[in-house]
Amino acid sequence: MVVIGGGSSFDFPAEYTYKDTRFEELLPVTSEPSSWRGGRNVVLMLDVSPSTLQSNGVGGRVLDEILSNAVVLLESDLLKDARVNVITFGSKGQDITNGFVDMSKESNRLWLDAEIRKISPTGDSTSLERGLMTARTLLKEQENNSEADIIIVSDGGIGNIAEGDLRFERAIQCAENLHENSGIGIHFVHIHAPKTTSQVTPKGQYYAELFMNKIGLSQNYNRIEPGERIKVSFSKNPEESEELENEYSSGSIVVYDPKHFITRNISDIQHDILGYNEVTPKPEANRLVITRLGKPIITVWRLGLGRVAAITTDNGNGNGIPWAASLYSGNDSLIITRTLNWAVADTEMSEGIQLEVPDLKMSQPGRILITTGGTGVPELYFDKKPMEITSIGNNMYESYVTANTFGLHKISETPLEANLTEELMSEVSGVKNVSWRPAAVNRPDEYTYVGENFLFRTAILENGGKIYTKGDVYSRIIEDASISTKKKNPDKGLLYKIFPCARFPDIPALHPASYI
C-alpha cells in the first residue's frame, strides 16, 4: 500500500484526520507533527586501551564508566534522530557497528546498547590519532549536507609515553584538520581516574583538557568523576542557526537513509517541495526522505508480510504555486517510482526474469510462474535450495515450492541466506547487484476462519465472569482485577485467581473485547 499526502489525508482536514483511526494503524506514521533534533552523523569513539582496566576508585573499572556513559549518550534525546557509528580505539581504530545506525529506531538502539556492553580492552597502547582517522573515513562516506560530530569517551590516557613519541601532537593535528577544514564538531568525555603519567603532562595538566584547548574547543571538554553520567549538548552560533533556519525553510529535501532500495544511489534531489503533511514516523518505520527541518516526506515499514509507504507531501499545489511536476519528472522522479516498485516488491529480480508468486501457505505446495527473456531454463533458488523448474510454453516455466515456516522467504538467482532483509542482503553476502525477490508464506488454511464461539460470551456470564470492551482495558478491568483477584469457592474451599485473557495475534478475533 502506498498512501499519498494532500489536503484530505494524514493531518487534514483538522476535524477528521487519520489520527487514532484503524487506518492509521496500518501506516508507518502517525498524523501529528514530528519533533526533530538532528539528523546529524555522530561517531562515538570509545577508549578500550589496557589502561581502562585500572580501578575507578569506587569498586569498578574505568572501562565500566566508559561503557556506561556511552549507553547514556545513546539513550539521550539528543541522539534520538541521529545516525550513530560506534568505534573503539586502543592501538588502532575499529568499527564495531559496521556503518551508521539510525537511532530513531528503538530496535537499533537496543542492539547497539547490547553490542557496547560486550566491548573488552584490546591493543597495547592508546592512539587517539588512529581513532580519529577511522572516524574521518566513516564521516567522509556520509551525506555531506548533514552535520557531523565526534564524541570521544576516554580515561584521558592519550599523552606521549616515551621520548620521541609524537602521537599526542599528531592527534591534535588530525583533530584540527577535522574541525577547521571539515566542520566536524569534537567533544571529549574525560573519565577521571587516579592520575598516571599517560593522563597528565609533566606540568600537571590533563592531556585530554590540553588536547581540547589546542584545537579551540575547550567548551566541549567534560571531566566526569566515577559514578557520574555525561550530558553533551551540540551548540551552534546564533547567527549560524538563523542562516540554517532560512536555508531549511526553503523546502529543499534530502535523502536521510541512502542504503534503502528506494533511495540507493540517489545522492541529491534538485527540486524543492512547497508543502507537506505533518506526520511522525513510528518507532520501527524507516524515514527515507526528509526536508532539511526533518519533516518526513517518504516513510516506509513492513506490516506483517506486507509493505506500506507514506509519501507525505501536500497535493502539489503548496501556497497556490504548483510544484509537483518538477519532483515527478527527471531523475528526481526516481524516489516516486522506486517507492511504488518497492511496495509492489517486484523489482529485485533481473530484467530477464519475471516471477508470479502467490501468497504461499505453510506446508502446502505453491505454484511459481516464471517468464524469461532469454533462452534456456533459468536457475533459481528458494531459500538456498535449487528449484525444480519445468517448461510449460515458449519462455514460460513453473515450479512448485513448499515452505515449512511462517514469514518472508527468498527466491534468488544466487543461493543466499533466507533470513536477511533486502537492506542487508548484498552487504552480508558480499555480492553486489544480487537479484532476488521475497515470497510471503502465511499460516495454514486451518487458522484462516478461526473466530469466536458464539456460546463463549454466554458461558462467561453464566459462570460469574465479566465482558470488557476495548475502552475498559485501562480502567474497569484493572480496578476489578485489583478488588477481586481472589475469590473463595464455598463448596470446595478453593482459591482461584482472575486474570485478563490475552489473544494470540496470529488468529483473527471477531470482537474487540477482553474477557475475565
C-alpha positions as CSV (number, residue, x, y, z in Angstrom):
1,M,0.0,0.0,0.0
2,V,1.2,3.5,-0.9
3,V,-0.6,6.4,0.8
4,I,-0.2,9.8,-0.8
5,G,-0.4,13.2,1.1
6,G,-2.7,16.0,0.2
7,G,-5.5,18.3,1.5
8,S,-7.6,15.3,2.7
9,S,-5.0,13.0,4.2
10,F,-3.0,12.5,7.4
11,D,-3.4,15.7,9.4
12,F,-6.1,17.3,7.1
13,P,-8.9,18.2,7.4
14,A,-8.4,19.3,11.0
15,E,-11.8,17.9,12.2
16,Y,-11.2,14.4,10.6
17,T,-7.6,13.3,10.4
18,Y,-6.1,9.8,10.3
19,K,-5.0,10.2,13.9
20,D,-6.1,7.3,16.2
21,T,-8.0,5.6,13.5
22,R,-7.8,1.9,12.4
23,F,-6.5,3.1,9.1
24,E,-3.6,4.8,10.8
25,E,-2.6,1.5,12.5
26,L,-1.6,0.3,9.0
27,L,0.6,3.4,8.3
28,P,4.3,3.9,9.1
29,V,3.5,7.3,10.5
30,T,1.1,9.0,12.9
31,S,-0.8,12.1,11.9
32,E,0.9,14.6,14.3
33,P,3.9,17.0,13.9
34,S,7.3,15.4,14.4
35,S,10.0,16.7,16.7
36,W,13.4,16.9,15.1
37,R,16.6,17.0,17.0
38,G,19.2,16.4,14.4
39,G,19.7,14.1,11.6
40,R,23.4,14.5,12.3
41,N,26.0,11.9,11.8
42,V,27.8,11.0,15.1
43,V,30.8,8.9,15.6
44,L,31.1,7.6,19.2
45,M,34.8,6.8,19.9
46,L,35.3,4.6,22.9
47,D,38.7,4.1,24.5
48,V,39.4,0.4,25.0
49,S,43.2,0.6,25.7
50,P,44.7,-1.5,28.5
51,S,44.8,1.5,30.9
52,T,41.0,1.3,31.1
53,L,41.2,-1.8,33.2
54,Q,42.5,0.2,36.2
55,S,40.3,0.8,39.2
56,N,37.9,3.7,39.0
57,G,38.2,4.2,42.8
58,V,34.6,3.2,43.6
59,G,34.7,-0.6,43.2
60,G,34.8,-0.9,39.4
61,R,36.9,-0.4,36.4
62,V,37.4,2.7,34.3
63,L,36.1,0.7,31.3
64,D,32.8,0.2,33.1
65,E,32.5,4.0,33.4
66,I,33.3,4.5,29.7
67,L,30.8,2.0,28.5
68,S,28.1,3.2,30.9
69,N,28.5,6.8,29.7
70,A,28.3,5.6,26.1
71,V,25.0,3.8,26.8
72,V,23.6,7.0,28.5
73,L,24.6,9.0,25.4
74,L,22.8,6.7,23.1
75,E,19.6,6.8,25.2
76,S,19.6,10.6,25.3
77,D,17.0,12.7,23.3
78,L,20.0,14.5,21.8
79,L,20.7,11.5,19.6
80,K,17.1,10.4,19.0
81,D,17.2,11.3,15.3
82,A,20.9,10.9,14.7
83,R,22.8,8.2,12.7
84,V,25.5,6.8,15.0
85,N,28.6,4.8,14.3
86,V,30.5,3.3,17.3
87,I,34.2,2.7,17.0
88,T,36.8,1.6,19.6
89,F,40.4,2.8,19.7
90,G,43.4,1.4,21.5
91,S,46.4,0.9,19.4
92,K,44.1,1.1,16.3
93,G,40.6,2.2,15.4
94,Q,37.9,-0.4,14.9
95,D,34.3,0.0,13.6
96,I,32.1,-2.2,15.7
97,T,28.7,-1.3,14.1
98,N,29.8,-1.8,10.5
99,G,28.3,1.5,9.4
100,F,26.0,4.2,10.8
101,V,22.8,3.1,12.6
102,D,19.6,5.0,12.6
103,M,18.8,5.9,16.3
104,S,15.2,6.8,15.6
105,K,14.5,3.0,15.5
106,E,14.2,1.5,19.0
107,S,15.4,-1.9,17.8
108,N,18.7,-0.3,16.6
109,R,19.2,1.4,19.9
110,L,18.7,-1.8,21.9
111,W,21.0,-3.7,19.6
112,L,23.7,-1.1,19.9
113,D,23.3,-1.0,23.7
114,A,23.9,-4.8,23.8
115,E,27.0,-4.5,21.4
116,I,28.6,-1.8,23.6
117,R,28.2,-3.9,26.7
118,K,30.3,-6.7,25.0
119,I,33.3,-4.5,24.4
120,S,36.6,-5.5,26.1
121,P,40.0,-3.9,26.0
122,T,42.3,-4.5,23.0
123,G,45.7,-3.4,21.8
124,D,48.8,-2.5,23.9
125,S,48.5,1.3,23.9
126,T,46.3,4.3,23.3
127,S,46.4,6.0,19.9
128,L,43.8,8.7,19.6
129,E,45.1,9.6,16.2
130,R,44.2,6.2,14.8
131,G,40.7,6.5,16.2
132,L,40.2,10.0,14.7
133,M,41.4,8.8,11.3
134,T,38.9,5.9,11.3
135,A,36.2,8.4,12.3
136,R,37.2,10.7,9.4
137,T,37.0,7.9,6.9
138,L,33.5,6.9,8.1
139,L,32.1,10.5,8.0
140,K,33.5,11.2,4.5
141,E,31.3,8.4,3.2
142,Q,28.1,10.1,4.5
143,E,25.8,12.7,3.1
144,N,27.8,15.9,3.1
145,N,24.9,18.2,4.0
146,S,24.4,16.6,7.4
147,E,26.1,17.9,10.4
148,A,28.8,15.7,11.9
149,D,30.2,15.2,15.4
150,I,32.7,13.0,17.1
151,I,32.3,12.2,20.8
152,I,35.4,10.7,22.5
153,V,34.9,8.8,25.7
154,S,38.3,8.0,27.3
155,D,40.2,7.8,30.5
156,G,42.4,10.6,29.1
157,G,45.5,8.5,28.8
158,I,46.3,9.9,25.3
159,G,49.7,11.5,26.1
160,N,53.2,10.6,24.9
161,I,54.6,7.8,26.9
162,A,58.3,8.0,25.9
163,E,60.8,10.4,24.4
164,G,60.3,10.8,20.7
165,D,56.6,9.6,21.0
166,L,54.6,12.2,18.9
167,R,51.2,10.5,19.0
168,F,49.6,13.3,21.1
169,E,50.9,16.0,18.7
170,R,49.7,14.0,15.7
171,A,46.2,13.6,17.3
172,I,46.0,17.4,17.7
173,Q,46.9,18.0,14.1
174,C,44.3,15.4,12.9
175,A,41.6,16.9,15.1
176,E,42.3,20.5,13.9
177,N,42.0,19.3,10.3
178,L,38.7,17.6,11.1
179,H,37.2,20.6,12.9
180,E,38.6,23.5,10.8
181,N,38.6,22.0,7.3
182,S,35.6,19.7,7.5
183,G,33.5,21.5,10.1
184,I,33.2,18.4,12.3
185,G,32.4,19.0,16.0
186,I,34.5,17.2,18.5
187,H,33.5,16.5,22.1
188,F,35.7,14.9,24.8
189,V,34.2,13.0,27.8
190,H,37.1,12.5,30.2
191,I,36.5,9.7,32.7
192,H,38.6,10.9,35.7
193,A,40.7,8.2,37.3
194,P,43.8,8.2,39.5
195,K,46.5,10.3,37.8
196,T,49.0,8.4,35.8
197,T,51.8,9.5,33.5
198,S,49.7,9.0,30.4
199,Q,46.9,11.2,31.7
200,V,48.9,14.1,33.0
201,T,51.6,16.3,31.4
202,P,54.9,17.0,33.2
203,K,53.4,20.3,34.1
204,G,50.4,18.7,35.8
205,Q,47.9,19.4,33.1
206,Y,45.4,16.8,31.9
207,Y,46.3,15.7,28.4
208,A,42.6,15.5,27.5
209,E,41.9,19.0,28.6
210,L,45.1,20.3,26.9
211,F,44.0,18.5,23.7
212,M,40.6,20.3,23.6
213,N,42.3,23.6,24.3
214,K,44.8,23.2,21.5
215,I,42.0,22.6,18.9
216,G,40.0,25.5,20.2
217,L,37.1,23.5,21.6
218,S,37.6,23.9,25.4
219,Q,33.9,24.3,25.8
220,N,33.4,20.8,24.6
221,Y,35.6,19.2,27.3
222,N,33.8,17.4,30.1
223,R,35.6,15.7,33.0
224,I,33.4,13.1,34.7
225,E,34.0,11.6,38.2
226,P,33.4,7.9,38.8
227,G,29.6,7.3,39.1
228,E,28.6,10.5,37.2
229,R,27.0,10.4,33.8
230,I,27.5,12.8,30.9
231,K,25.2,15.3,29.2
232,V,26.5,16.6,25.9
233,S,24.9,19.5,24.0
234,F,25.6,20.4,20.4
235,S,25.5,24.2,20.5
236,K,25.5,26.5,17.5
237,N,26.5,30.0,16.9
238,P,23.2,32.1,16.9
239,E,24.0,33.6,13.6
240,E,24.7,30.2,12.1
241,S,21.4,28.9,13.4
242,E,19.5,31.7,11.8
243,E,21.1,31.1,8.5
244,L,20.4,27.4,8.7
245,E,16.8,28.0,9.6
246,N,16.4,30.2,6.5
247,E,18.0,27.6,4.3
248,Y,15.9,24.8,5.8
249,S,12.7,26.7,5.3
250,S,13.3,26.8,1.6
251,G,11.5,23.5,1.0
252,S,14.6,21.6,0.0
253,I,14.6,17.9,0.7
254,V,17.4,15.4,1.3
255,V,17.9,11.6,1.4
256,Y,18.0,10.6,5.1
257,D,18.7,6.8,4.6
258,P,20.9,6.2,1.5
259,K,21.0,2.4,1.9
260,H,17.4,1.6,1.3
261,F,16.2,0.2,-2.1
262,I,14.2,3.4,-2.7
263,T,17.0,5.9,-2.1
264,R,20.1,3.9,-3.1
265,N,22.5,5.9,-5.3
266,I,20.3,9.0,-5.1
267,S,22.6,11.5,-3.5
268,D,20.9,14.8,-4.4
269,I,17.3,15.9,-5.0
270,Q,17.3,19.0,-7.1
271,H,13.8,20.3,-6.7
272,D,12.1,21.7,-3.7
273,I,8.7,21.0,-2.3
274,L,6.4,23.8,-1.1
275,G,4.1,21.9,1.3
276,Y,3.8,18.7,3.3
277,N,1.6,16.9,5.8
278,E,2.7,16.9,9.4
279,V,3.5,13.3,10.4
280,T,5.7,11.5,12.9
281,P,7.4,8.2,11.9
282,K,6.6,5.2,14.1
283,P,9.4,3.6,16.1
284,E,10.0,0.8,13.6
285,A,9.5,2.8,10.4
286,N,12.2,3.8,8.0
287,R,12.5,7.6,7.4
288,L,14.0,7.7,3.9
289,V,13.5,11.3,2.6
290,I,13.0,14.4,4.7
291,T,13.0,18.2,4.5
292,R,16.0,19.9,6.0
293,L,13.9,20.6,9.1
294,G,13.4,16.9,9.5
295,K,9.8,16.7,8.2
296,P,9.2,13.2,6.8
297,I,8.5,13.1,3.1
298,I,8.8,9.3,2.4
299,T,8.5,6.8,5.2
300,V,8.1,3.1,4.9
301,W,7.7,0.0,7.0
302,R,6.9,-3.7,6.9
303,L,3.5,-4.6,8.3
304,G,3.2,-8.4,8.7
305,L,4.0,-9.7,5.3
306,G,3.1,-6.5,3.6
307,R,4.8,-3.2,2.6
308,V,3.4,0.2,3.3
309,A,4.8,3.6,2.2
310,A,3.7,7.1,3.0
311,I,4.5,10.0,0.7
312,T,3.6,12.9,2.9
313,T,3.9,15.9,0.6
314,D,0.9,18.1,0.1
315,N,-1.2,17.9,-3.1
316,G,1.5,19.5,-5.2
317,N,0.0,23.0,-5.1
318,G,1.5,24.4,-2.0
319,N,0.5,28.0,-1.3
320,G,-1.2,28.2,-4.7
321,I,2.1,27.5,-6.5
322,P,2.2,24.2,-8.5
323,W,5.4,22.4,-7.7
324,A,4.7,18.7,-8.1
325,A,5.5,18.4,-11.8
326,S,9.2,19.1,-11.1
327,L,9.6,16.5,-8.4
328,Y,7.7,13.9,-10.5
329,S,9.9,14.3,-13.6
330,G,13.5,13.6,-14.5
331,N,15.9,12.0,-12.1
332,D,14.1,13.3,-9.0
333,S,11.1,11.1,-10.0
334,L,13.1,8.0,-9.1
335,I,12.1,8.4,-5.5
336,I,8.4,8.1,-6.5
337,T,8.7,5.3,-9.0
338,R,11.0,3.3,-6.6
339,T,8.6,3.8,-3.8
340,L,5.9,2.2,-5.9
341,N,8.2,-0.6,-7.1
342,W,9.3,-1.3,-3.5
343,A,5.7,-1.6,-2.4
344,V,4.9,-4.0,-5.3
345,A,8.1,-5.9,-4.4
346,D,8.6,-7.0,-8.0
347,T,11.8,-5.2,-8.9
348,E,14.5,-7.2,-7.3
349,M,14.8,-9.9,-9.9
350,S,16.9,-9.2,-13.0
351,E,15.1,-7.8,-16.1
352,G,15.4,-11.1,-17.9
353,I,13.3,-13.0,-15.4
354,Q,9.7,-12.2,-14.2
355,L,8.0,-14.1,-11.5
356,E,4.4,-14.5,-10.5
357,V,4.4,-15.5,-6.8
358,P,1.1,-16.1,-5.0
359,D,0.8,-15.9,-1.2
360,L,2.1,-19.2,-0.1
361,K,0.7,-21.3,2.8
362,M,2.8,-23.3,5.3
363,S,3.4,-26.9,4.4
364,Q,1.3,-26.5,1.2
365,P,2.9,-26.6,-2.3
366,G,2.7,-23.2,-4.1
367,R,3.0,-22.7,-7.9
368,I,5.5,-20.2,-9.1
369,L,5.1,-19.0,-12.7
370,I,8.4,-17.9,-14.4
371,T,8.8,-15.9,-17.6
372,T,12.2,-15.3,-19.2
373,G,13.5,-13.0,-21.9
374,G,16.4,-15.3,-22.8
375,T,16.9,-18.9,-23.8
376,G,17.4,-21.9,-21.6
377,V,15.9,-23.0,-18.3
378,P,16.6,-20.4,-15.6
379,E,18.4,-21.3,-12.4
380,L,16.6,-20.2,-9.3
381,Y,16.9,-20.9,-5.6
382,F,14.2,-21.0,-2.9
383,D,15.9,-20.4,0.5
384,K,19.2,-21.5,-0.9
385,K,17.7,-24.8,-2.3
386,P,17.6,-25.3,-6.1
387,M,14.1,-25.1,-7.5
388,E,12.8,-27.8,-9.8
389,I,11.7,-25.8,-12.9
390,T,9.5,-27.3,-15.7
391,S,8.8,-25.7,-19.1
392,I,5.1,-25.0,-19.9
393,G,5.5,-23.0,-23.0
394,N,7.7,-20.6,-25.0
395,N,10.0,-19.0,-22.4
396,M,7.5,-19.9,-19.7
397,Y,8.1,-22.2,-16.8
398,E,6.6,-23.3,-13.5
399,S,8.0,-24.5,-10.2
400,Y,6.3,-25.8,-7.0
401,V,7.8,-24.9,-3.7
402,T,6.9,-25.8,-0.1
403,A,7.7,-23.7,2.9
404,N,7.5,-25.0,6.5
405,T,7.9,-21.7,8.3
406,F,5.9,-18.6,8.5
407,G,7.2,-15.3,7.1
408,L,9.3,-14.0,4.2
409,H,11.4,-16.4,2.1
410,K,13.8,-15.6,-0.7
411,I,13.7,-16.6,-4.4
412,S,17.0,-15.7,-5.8
413,E,19.4,-16.3,-8.7
414,T,22.2,-17.0,-6.2
415,P,21.9,-19.4,-3.2
416,L,21.8,-16.7,-0.5
417,E,20.7,-16.7,3.2
418,A,16.9,-16.8,3.6
419,N,16.6,-14.7,6.7
420,L,18.2,-11.5,5.6
421,T,16.4,-8.3,4.8
422,E,16.8,-6.5,1.5
423,E,18.9,-3.8,3.1
424,L,21.4,-6.3,4.4
425,M,21.4,-8.9,1.6
426,S,24.1,-7.6,-0.7
427,E,26.3,-6.4,2.2
428,V,26.3,-9.6,4.1
429,S,26.7,-11.9,1.1
430,G,29.4,-9.8,-0.4
431,V,27.7,-10.0,-3.8
432,K,26.8,-6.7,-5.5
433,N,23.7,-6.2,-7.6
434,V,22.3,-9.5,-6.3
435,S,18.9,-10.4,-7.9
436,W,16.2,-11.8,-5.6
437,R,12.6,-11.3,-4.5
438,P,10.6,-12.2,-1.4
439,A,7.9,-14.8,-1.2
440,A,5.3,-14.4,1.6
441,V,4.3,-17.5,3.5
442,N,1.2,-17.3,5.6
443,R,-0.2,-19.6,8.3
444,P,-2.0,-22.8,7.3
445,D,-5.6,-22.5,6.0
446,E,-6.9,-24.1,9.2
447,Y,-6.3,-20.8,11.0
448,T,-8.0,-18.6,8.5
449,Y,-11.5,-19.0,9.7
450,V,-10.8,-19.4,13.4
451,G,-13.1,-17.0,15.3
452,E,-15.1,-16.6,18.5
453,N,-17.5,-19.3,19.6
454,F,-20.9,-17.6,19.9
455,L,-21.6,-19.5,23.2
456,F,-18.4,-18.2,24.8
457,R,-20.0,-14.9,26.0
458,T,-22.9,-16.8,27.5
459,A,-20.6,-19.2,29.3
460,I,-18.6,-16.3,30.8
461,L,-21.7,-14.5,32.2
462,E,-23.3,-17.7,33.5
463,N,-20.1,-18.5,35.5
464,G,-19.8,-15.1,37.1
465,G,-17.3,-13.6,34.6
466,K,-17.4,-10.2,33.0
467,I,-17.0,-8.9,29.5
468,Y,-15.0,-5.8,28.8
469,T,-14.8,-3.5,25.8
470,K,-11.6,-2.1,24.4
471,G,-12.2,1.1,26.3
472,D,-12.3,-0.7,29.6
473,V,-8.8,-2.2,29.4
474,Y,-7.0,0.6,31.2
475,S,-9.9,1.4,33.6
476,R,-12.5,-1.1,34.8
477,I,-10.5,-4.2,34.0
478,I,-7.6,-3.1,36.3
479,E,-10.0,-1.9,39.0
480,D,-12.0,-5.1,39.1
481,A,-8.9,-7.2,39.0
482,S,-7.4,-5.5,42.0
483,I,-10.6,-5.8,44.0
484,S,-11.4,-9.4,43.1
485,T,-8.1,-11.1,42.4
486,K,-9.1,-13.9,44.8
487,K,-12.5,-15.5,45.5
488,K,-13.4,-18.4,47.6
489,N,-15.5,-21.3,46.3
490,P,-17.9,-22.1,49.2
491,D,-18.4,-25.7,48.2
492,K,-14.8,-26.8,47.8
493,G,-12.9,-24.2,49.8
494,L,-10.6,-23.5,46.8
495,L,-8.9,-20.2,45.8
496,Y,-8.6,-19.2,42.2
497,K,-7.3,-16.0,40.6
498,I,-8.9,-14.0,37.8
499,F,-6.7,-12.7,35.1
500,P,-7.3,-10.8,31.8
501,C,-7.1,-13.1,28.8
502,A,-4.6,-12.2,26.0
503,R,-5.4,-13.2,22.5
504,F,-3.0,-14.7,20.0
505,P,-2.0,-12.1,17.4
506,D,-1.9,-14.5,14.6
507,I,-5.5,-15.7,15.0
508,P,-8.1,-13.2,13.9
509,A,-10.7,-12.3,16.5
510,L,-14.3,-11.2,15.8
511,H,-14.8,-9.0,18.8
512,P,-12.6,-6.2,20.3
513,A,-13.2,-7.4,23.8
514,S,-11.2,-8.8,26.6
515,Y,-12.5,-11.5,28.9
516,I,-12.1,-12.4,32.6
